[in-house]
Amino acid sequence: LANCASVFSYMSQQMNTFLTPFFLMNILLISKSDSGFIMLATPLSMMLLSPVGGRMADKYGSRRPSAIGLAIIIFGCVLMSLLKESSTVYYVIGALICFGIGNGLSVSAINTAIFSAVPKEHSGVASGMVATMRNLGQGLGVAFGGAIIAMRERAYLAKLAAGSGNEAYLLAQRDAFYFGICIVIISLTCMLLTPNARKKKS
């Protein structure tokens, strides 16, 4: 269950990382370099909150920090699904910070649950599984995000009037983040069903 939670969490994270630069450059017409700086909001906030998530996992177990973190990611997906042509850069940064905070709190807790599910002598296998789930989730996040945008944008372009390319893209992006909300809810459900693991002491 913790591995499933990890896959779905990383899917939403990577889908956001993959799609947001297109919105910044193609809809808000921000330069590539400035878009890159804006995207730093997620890793910087994750870097600041990851130690907090680790301490919470040690103190309260894996459920509480993972539930709080995944709930914040859901809120970030909701904010991203509401993006419009009139949305400001500060709104996007706020949504990106939600992803960073959410991942900072949840990743440590999810990894704690995975490592606690195996005997100490198999911690190397667990470490390999953590890396596998991360890479699988990130790959699926890009694949599903790109596929949803491609299919839904084509469908919306067929319905809307000519010259509504931006509107069609925004609607397709909205659908992609609706999908993101669904998979994070699945991730949250998986973590609520796992034992409330704490870090094993040496």
C-alpha positions in Angstrom: 0.0 0.0 0.0 2.8 2.4 0.8 4.5 1.6 -2.5 1.2 2.4 -4.3 0.9 5.6 -2.4 4.4 6.5 -3.5 3.7 5.9 -7.2 0.5 7.9 -7.2 2.1 10.8 -5.2 5.0 11.0 -7.6 2.7 10.8 -10.6 0.9 14.0 -9.4 4.2 15.7 -8.6 5.8 15.0 -11.9 2.6 15.8 -13.9 2.6 19.2 -12.3 6.4 19.7 -13.0 5.8 18.7 -16.6 2.7 20.8 -17.4 3.2 24.0 -15.5 6.1 25.3 -17.7 3.8 25.1 -20.7 1.2 27.2 -19.0 3.9 29.8 -17.9 5.4 30.0 -21.4 2.5 29.5 -23.7 -0.4 31.2 -21.8 1.3 33.8 -19.5 4.0 34.3 -22.2 6.8 34.2 -19.6 10.4 33.6 -20.8 12.0 30.1 -20.4 14.5 31.4 -18.0 11.9 33.2 -15.8 9.7 30.1 -16.0 12.6 28.0 -14.6 13.0 30.4 -11.7 9.3 30.2 -10.9 9.4 26.4 -10.9 12.0 26.5 -8.2 9.2 27.3 -5.8 8.3 23.6 -5.5 11.8 22.1 -4.7 12.8 25.0 -2.4 9.6 24.6 -0.3 10.0 20.8 -0.4 13.6 21.2 0.9 12.5 23.4 3.8 9.6 21.1 4.8 11.2 17.7 4.3 13.0 17.7 7.7 9.7 18.7 9.3 8.0 15.7 7.6 10.7 13.4 8.8 10.4 14.6 12.4 6.6 14.2 12.3 7.0 10.7 11.0 9.4 9.8 13.8 7.1 11.3 16.4 3.6 10.5 15.2 4.1 7.7 12.7 3.6 7.7 8.9 -0.1 8.4 8.7 -0.4 11.9 10.1 2.3 13.7 8.1 1.5 11.7 4.9 -2.2 12.6 5.2 -1.5 16.3 5.8 1.0 16.4 3.0 -1.2 14.6 0.5 -4.2 16.8 1.4 -2.0 19.9 0.7 -1.1 18.3 -2.7 -4.8 17.9 -3.5 -5.3 21.5 -2.7 -2.4 22.4 -5.0 -4.1 20.3 -7.8 -7.3 22.2 -7.2 -5.5 25.5 -7.5 -3.8 24.5 -10.7 -7.1 23.2 -12.2 -8.5 26.8 -11.8 -5.8 28.5 -13.8 -7.0 31.0 -16.4 -5.3 33.4 -18.8 -5.8 36.1 -16.2 -4.1 34.1 -13.5 -1.1 35.9 -12.0 2.5 34.6 -11.5 2.0 34.8 -7.7 -1.0 32.5 -7.9 1.0 29.9 -9.8 3.9 30.3 -7.3 1.4 29.7 -4.4 0.1 26.5 -6.1 3.7 25.3 -6.7 4.5 26.0 -3.0 1.6 23.8 -2.0 3.1 20.9 -4.0 6.5 21.5 -2.4 5.0 21.6 1.1 2.9 18.6 0.5 5.7 16.5 -0.9 8.0 17.6 1.9 5.6 16.3 4.5 4.5 13.2 2.7 7.6 11.7 1.1 9.5 11.0 4.3 6.4 9.5 5.9 5.6 7.2 2.9 9.3 6.1 2.8 9.1 5.4 6.5 6.1 3.1 5.9 7.9 1.3 3.2 11.1 0.7 5.2 9.1 -0.4 8.3 7.3 -3.1 6.3 10.5 -5.2 5.8 13.0 -6.7 8.2 16.2 -4.6 8.8 18.3 -7.0 6.8 16.3 -6.4 3.7 16.6 -2.6 3.9 18.6 -2.6 0.7 15.7 -4.2 -1.2 13.3 -1.7 0.3 15.7 1.2 -0.8 15.6 -0.2 -4.4 11.8 -0.4 -4.3 11.6 3.2 -3.1 13.7 4.3 -6.1 11.7 2.1 -8.5 8.4 3.5 -7.3 9.7 7.1 -7.6 10.9 6.5 -11.2 7.8 4.7 -12.2 5.5 7.4 -10.7 7.5 10.2 -12.4 7.4 8.4 -15.8 3.7 7.7 -15.5 3.0 11.3 -14.5 4.6 12.6 -17.7 2.9 10.0 -19.8 -0.6 10.5 -18.4 -0.3 14.3 -18.2 0.8 14.5 -21.8 -1.8 12.0 -23.0 -4.6 13.8 -21.2 -3.6 17.2 -22.6 -3.3 15.8 -26.2 -6.6 14.0 -26.2 -8.7 16.6 -24.3 -7.3 19.6 -26.1 -8.2 18.0 -29.5 -11.7 17.3 -28.2 -12.2 20.9 -27.0 -10.8 22.4 -30.2 -13.4 20.5 -32.1 -16.2 22.0 -30.0 -14.9 25.6 -29.6 -14.8 28.3 -32.2 -11.7 28.9 -34.3 -9.0 30.9 -32.5 -9.9 29.4 -29.1 -6.6 27.5 -28.8 -5.7 28.9 -25.3 -9.2 28.2 -24.0 -9.0 24.6 -25.3 -5.6 24.1 -23.7 -6.7 25.5 -20.3 -9.7 23.2 -20.3 -7.5 20.2 -21.2 -5.1 21.3 -18.4 -8.0 21.5 -16.0 -8.9 17.9 -16.8 -5.3 16.8 -16.3 -5.3 18.2 -12.8 -8.7 16.7 -12.1 -7.0 13.4 -12.8 -4.2 14.5 -10.5 -6.7 15.1 -7.7 -8.1 11.6 -8.2 -4.7 9.8 -8.0 -3.7 11.8 -4.9 -6.9 10.8 -3.2 -6.0 7.1 -4.0 -2.5 7.8 -2.6 -4.1 9.2 0.6 -6.4 6.3 0.9 -3.5 3.8 0.6 -1.6 5.6 3.4 -4.6 5.7 5.7 -4.9 1.9 5.3 -1.2 1.2 6.1 0.0 0.5 9.7 1.1 3.7 11.4 4.8 3.0 11.0 7.6 4.8 12.8 11.3 4.8 11.9 13.1 1.7 13.0 15.8 2.4 15.6 19.2 0.8 15.1 
